[in-house]
């Protein structure tokens, strides 16, 4: 059981070091009086498990992170404005699935007549 506690303690110490605002807001870039601050959505996940007791104990774990740009903050003339970055690929996939479902429904409806 001591190994599990040590593992959990290690995770608890390391995750806050990497899960910070720096992961969401990138380094600002300034050009011609305008400052741009990149913004992203960041997701973290991990899991671990064990089987057995004593010397025969086995276990493992893993984790991952995903970051997607979501927009940027524009600072100009004392004003700030969030500008989203639209992910057209997810919208296109949704539209294609809807069109395929509509077409399939029409074909099934015709075959039942």
Secondary structure, 3 states (H helix, E strand, C coil): CHHHHHHHHHHHHHHHHHCCHHHHECCCEEECCEEEEEEEEEEEEEEEEEECCHHHCEEEEEEEEEEEEEEEEEEECCEEEEEECCCHHHHHHHHHHHHHHHHHHHHHHHHCC
